[in-house]
Amino acid sequence: MAASVCIVGAGVTGLCACKHLVQHGVECVVLEAQEGVGGVWRNTFASTKLQTPRDAFQFSDYLWPKGTPRLPTHFQVMDYLTAYARHFRVLERILFGCTVVKVCCLDRWPPTPASPKIRANANWAVCVRRGDQSDAEWLFFEYLVMSVGHYGDVPKFPSFPESKGPAAFGGKVLHSLDYSKLDEGASKELLSAKRVVVVGSRKSALDLVMEAANCNRGDDGQPAMLLYRTPHWVIANHNFYGVPMAYMTSRVSQLLVPQPGTDKNTLHGLISAIILSPLRWAISKAMEHYLLTTLPLVEHDFVPTQKVFEELKSCKLTLLPERFFERAKAGHITLQRTSDHWGFVEDGIVLPSGDKLKADVVVLCTGYEGEEKLKSLLGMSFHDLLQQRDGSIPLYRGVLPPRVPHLAVLGFQESYSNLFTAEMGARWTAHWIAGKVAVPSVEKMEKEAQRWLLNTKPFVTSNDKTCVNSTILGLADEMCKDMGWNPRRKKSLLQELFAPYGNMDYKD
């Protein structure tokens, strides 16, 4: 009997999940609160482009249109995702304007006489509200696939000294999540002829301070300021000394980092932890030298303290907007470093040193609480089952919470190509729901999930996500074995060892 599956979210992972489930003959529906597909790509800055090259962000069975630039704009990404959903008849399975209020596991929510009629084989009850309707309704499904991702509806705010929070500021304070929902006219009106301070040092902060500088080019324009605490390594393109970064996804390059379950007593562990340790150090130093000699990081006090290799392996290496440092050299962008203890005053921001920064608008690009969205939908009863004390969420194969049956969580892993991890996770999930992948006991799944999670922690400086850059091929290999596929996807041994791996290598 075909399973009944609810997919929450019509972003990249939700679209992938629906397509692969349909491919396996599984009945499914996608619930999306917005009026179109795309997830975070639907609400983003006007200047945002892909941070990875187009070919690294490409569905295995649906190519980009000819003539698409190497780094497509977010409008082109939206068109691509919509075309993919239309081509594979995913659009007709999406309920737009359908907000999920909460979900309940029927094992923990026994029906009462007043409960709505529960369909046979149902394991999950999903409470939804459609459009502007005030009344909610319950839908019932056998499986639940949460595709809400890490970047969503719950902003992360910094803490402020007492009496120096946003309420003390006489101007406008907003999170990048709120800014991304503004149309082009509203965003220009907000930033033009204003003293704008953007807080943060990651991709959204760099993009937004660039937008603020572009909105203040006229005679009455003001320099835009980037206020940051911890700089991260940035790149102007995807090459180091002419070598594409994609080669970091080759099997040989993955030897540079110990893989899950390996230690110094195993051959792989011996090679990566001891024999190749000097090479790993040398590569990191060479990459740092390249960035320091090709970008004015020292001049602008934007040199990170962490190793660039760690940044690469923790998905924190950030692509600069075009001409970023040119605009900084021209005085259109200023960079100001600070510590944790800055706060607001009536006319701007006060730093720990006592110095004040005049401001009219402050935009906080301080991240998201992705796991909070997941926990809020699932309810308090699942917190202890999902999340560890340090905030991490162990997932078997990066997908299944071991102690919550009939539930898959997609979009909580990142890599050099997020679409690669999204499609591999969706493909494996579809095999699992279709009964074509057998999973071990809860205890074995927990042990395996913990093993992979511990492997990422040496390279992840905060628990806001799980980056699998250093283990993506190992994870893909395990998924392939589960699905009965040959994990060796290249045509020759030479290619298998040295050629970059990507989504196109895993075409069905």
N, C-alpha and C positions, 0 to 999 in steps of 0.2 A: 504494500500500500504506500502511495506517495505521502511523504511527510508534509505537515503544515508548518511553515516557517515564517516568522516575523523578523524582518530586518529593520532595525531602527537607524535611520540616516541614509541619505542618498548622496553622500560624498563619494570619493574614489573607492573606498573599501566597500561601501554599501552597493554600489553599482557592480563591482567585481563579484561580490557574493551572489547577487541576484542572477547575473549572467551565468555563472558556473552552476548554480543550483538548477536553473532552467535547463541548462545543457544536460544535466543528469535526470531530467524529468521530475524534478521536485517542485511541488506547488509552493509558491512563496508570495509575500507582499512586502513592499517597502513603505515605511511610514516616514514622511518628511515634513517637518514643520514649515519650511520655506516653500515658496511657489515655484521652485526650480531645482535642478540637480547642481552638484558642485561642492556642497559643504562649505568649507572655509574659503574655497576659491570663489564662491558667490559673493562673499563680503570681504573684500580686501582693498588695499590701497590702489589708486588708479595707476601708479607707476610700477606696481609689482610685476615681476617676471619670474619665470622658473629659475630656481637656483642651481639646478642640474641641467646638463645639456638635454636637448629634446629627445635624442635617441635613448637616453637613460630613463626617460619618463614616457614610456610608450607601451601600450598594451601589446601582449605577445601576438594577438590575432587581429589587431586593428591599428594600422599605421597612421602617422600624421599625414595630412594632405601635402602634396608636393608644393615646394616653395615656402613652407613654414620656416621661420628663422630659427637659428640654433637655440636661442633662449626666447621662447614664445611669451607674449604678454598674457596677463591673466584673462583677458577677453578671449584670446585664442585658446587658452586652456579650457575655458568654459565651453566654447564652441566644440572643441574636441571631445569633452566628456559628454556633452549633449548628443553629439553625433554617434558616439559609442553606444549610449543608452538606447537611441532610436534604432540603430542597426541591429542590435541583439534583442529588440523588443522588450527592453527593460522598462522603458517609459510607461508602457501600458499597465505595469504592475506596481506603479508608485502612487500612493495617496498623498498628494501635495496638500499643504495647509493643514496637516494632521499632526497635532502636537501630542507627544506621549507625556502624560501626567505622571504615571508611575507604572511599575510592573510588579506582579506578585507571582511567586512560585506556588502552585496549587498544593504542594505538599505542606507549605507553611501557611496557607490561606484556605482552610477547609470551608466548603460551601455551607451556607445557611439557607433556610427557607426563602429568605428575601434575595438571595444571590441570583444573578442572571443565569440563564440556562448555559451549562458548560458542555462544549462539544466533546465527543468521544476522543480519547487518546490525548487530550490537552494536558500540558504540563505547566503552561504559563498563561496568566491573565494579564492583558495589557489594557490600561485605562487611557483613552484618547479623547481629545477635544478637537473637533473639526471646524476650521474657519473661525467665525465669530460666535459660534454656538456656545451658550453658557452651560448646556448640559453635556456631561461626559458619558461615554459609552465604553463597555468592556468588550474586548476581542480576545479570542482564545486560540492558542497555538501549541503545537507539539515541541517546537524548537524556537529559541530566541537567539538572534544574532545582533549583538550591540556593535554598531559601527559609528560610534560617536567620536572616537579619536581623542587625541590629546589637546587639540586646539579647537575650542568650542565656545560654550556659552558662559563659562565661569572664569572671570578675570582674576589674576593674582595681583594683589596690591602690596607695596612695601609697608613696613611699619614706620611710624614717625614719632619724634619726641613729643612729650605731652604738650598740648596747646599749640602744636605746630603742624597739625594735619591740614588737609585741603580746606577745611572750614575757615582757616585763618587767612586764606588767600582771597584777594578781591577780584581776581580774574577767573578764567575758565580752566577747570581741571577735568580731564577725561582719560579713560583708558583707551588703548589702541583698538580694543574690541568695539567700543562705541564709535571711534573715528572711522573704522572700516565700514560702518553702516551708512555713512554719509554719502550722498551722491557728489559728483564732481563739483557742481556749483556750490553746494553747502560747505564742502571741504576748503575750497578756495576762499570763500567768504570768511571762514574761521581763521585761516592762516595769513591772509593778505594784510600787509601793512601792520603786522603784529610782531611783538617780541615773543618768539616761540622757543620753548625749551622742551626737548624730547629726552625722556629718561630711559636709558637702556643702552646696550651695546651689541645686540644681536640683529638679525636680518630686518625685522620690522622697524627697529629704531633707526637703522641706517637708511632704510627706504623712506621713512617718514620725515627725517630731518632733511633729506634731499628734496622731498616734496615741499617742505616749508621754505627752503632756500629758493626753489623755483617760483613759488608764489610771491616772493619778495624781491624780485629783480628790478623793479622800477625805482624811481627817484625817492619814493617814500618807503622803500623796502627796508627791512631790518635783518641783520644776520640771524640765522637760526643756530641754536646751540644744542649740542649733544652732551648731556650730563650722564656720566657713566661711572660705575664703581670698578668693575673687572673687565678689562678689554679682552676680547677673544681674537685669535688669529683670523685674519681676513685675506682673501685672495682676489685678484683682479680678473683671473681667468682660471680654467681648469687644467693648466699645465704647470709642471715644475721642470725647469731646464728643458722645455720642449716635450717632456714625456706626459701624456694625458693621465689625469688622476684615475681614470677608469681602470688602469692596470693594477690599482690597489685591490681590485676584486678578483685578481687571478689567484689560482691555487697556490702558486709559489709565494705570493705576497701574504697570503693568509697564514703561512708558516711563521711569519714574524711575530705572531701573537699566540700565546697558549690558548688552546681551544677547550671548550667545556669537557670536564672529565679527564683531562690530561694533567699529569704532574711530571716531575723530573725523572720518575721511574719508567715513563713510557717513551717510546721513540720520538713521537711528536713533541712531547713535553721537553725531552732532552734537547731536541733541535731548536725549538722556539725559545725556551727559557734560558738556555746556557750557550749553545753554540752560536745562535743568531742574535743574541743579546747585544754584542758590540755592533753588529750591522744595523740593528734597530736604532741604536743610539746615533750611529753615523748618519743614517737616513734622516732622522729627525733634525739633527744639527744642520744637514745640508739643506733641508726644506726651510728651516728658520733663516739660514743665511740668504737663501734666495729671496724670501719675503722681505727681509730687512734691507736688502740691496736694491730691490725693485719698487718698494713702496716707502713713503716717508713716515714710517711708524715711529721712529725715534723722535723726529721733529715735532710730532703731534702728541707725544707721550701716550702712544697707543700700543706699547709693546707688552704682550702678555707675559706672565711669569710661568705659566704652564707650558709643557712641551707641545710642539705643533703635532707630533705624532699622536699624543693623547687627545688633542682636539679633533683630529681626523677620525680617530677610533671612537669618539663619543658624540659624533655628529654635530660638533659645535663650530667647525670650520665654516666661515660665512663669506658668501660672494658679495663683493662691494657693488653698489650701484655705479653705473658708468660715470666717469669723471668726478668721483666723490672727492678725492684729494685735490683735484684741480679747483673745485669750488671752495674747498677749505683754504687753499693757498691764496685764492682771490678774496678771502674774507667773508664769503657768503655763508660759510659754516664755521663755527668755532667748537672746539672740543674741550670739555672741562671734566677733569677727574675728581672724584670725591670718595668719601667713605660712607658707611651705613647711616650716619647720624645727621643727615641733612633734613631740613623741614621747610614749611611754608611760613611766609609773613604776608602782610597785606599787599605789598607791591611786588612780590616775587618769591625767591627761594633763598634761604640762609644756609650756608655751608658750615661744617663743624669748626672751621677756622674763624667764623664770624663774618666772612665775606658774603655779600649779597649779590644775587643775580636778578636783575630786573626782568619781569616777564608779564605778558598779557595772557598767554595760553601755555599750559603745561600738559603734555601728552605722556602718559605712563605706558611705555612698552616693556612691561615687567612680567609678561608671560601669562600662562593660564593654569587653572587647577583642573586639568582634564579628568583626573580620577574622581573629582567631586561630582561631576555630571553623572558619571557612571554610578556612583554610590547613591546619589540622590534619587535616581530612578529605581534602583534595586531595593532601596530601603535599608534601615539600620540592621535588620536581621542578617544581612549578607556582608556587612563590613568586615567582621572577623573571618569570614570564609574567603574573602577576596584579598584583603590587604594585610601586609605585615606591619610591624611596629614602625619600621623606618619609612613607611609610605609606599614601598614597592608592591607590585601586584604580580606574583609568579604565575606564569601561564604555560601550560604544556604545549609544546610546539609553537609557543608564542600566541596561542589561540584559546585554549581551554582552561578555565579555572578548575583545578582538579576536584574541588569539593562541591561544585555547583553543577549538577547534571543538566543536560540538554541546553547548555548555554555556551555560546562562543563570543569572544571579545576580539574584534578586529580594529586595527589602527593604533595599537599601543606600542608598536615597534617601529623604529626608524632605521634607515640605512642611507647609503649614497644615493640610492634610487628608492624613494618611498613607494613608488608604484610597483616596483619589483616585490618588495615585502608584502604589499597589499594584495597583489594578485596571487602570490604563492600561498598566503594565508587563506584567501578566499577559495582557491582551488582545493586546498587540503580540507577546508571546512565542508565544501560541497561533497567531497568523497566521504567524509565522516558521516554527514547527515544521510547520505544515500546508502549507508551501510557498507561502503567499499573500503573503509579503513577501520581496523580494530584498535582500540586503545587499551592499555593495561589497567591494572587496579588503581584505585585512588592513591594508595601509598606510593606506588611506582611512579605515577604521574607527578605527584608532589616532589619526589626526590629528583626526577628529571628536570622539572621546572626550576627547582632551586639550584640545580647544578648549572643551568644556563644563566640564571639570574646572577649568581655569584661571579660568573666569568666576566660579566659586563661591568661590575662595580669598580674594578681598578681604573676604568677609563671614564666613568660617569661621575662628574663632580657634584651632581645634584640628582635627586630622585624624580625629576619631572618627566622622565621618559626612559625607555630601554633602547639603547642603540646597539644594533647588531652588525655594524660595519665590519668588525673584526671576526665575526662568526657567521656571516650570512651564507657562505657556501656550505658550511657544516650543517646549518639549519635546513637549507634547501635539500641537502643530501638525505637527511633524515626524513623529510617530507616525501621525497621521491621514493625512498625505500618503502615507506608506509603505503604509498599509492601503487606500488608494484612497478615503478618506473626505474630505468637505469639512471643513476645519479651522474654518471659521466656523460655529458651532453655534447662534447666537442667531437670533431671528425678525426682528429689525430692526437697522438700522445703529446706532441710539441704544443699544439693548441690547448690541450687539456691542462698543461702545466703553466703556460705563460700568457695565454690570451685572456683578455678581460671576460668576465661572466656578466650576463645581464638577463633581462626578462625574455628577450627573444630566444634565448637558449632553451626555454621551458615551454615552448609552444606545444599545445596538445596535439 
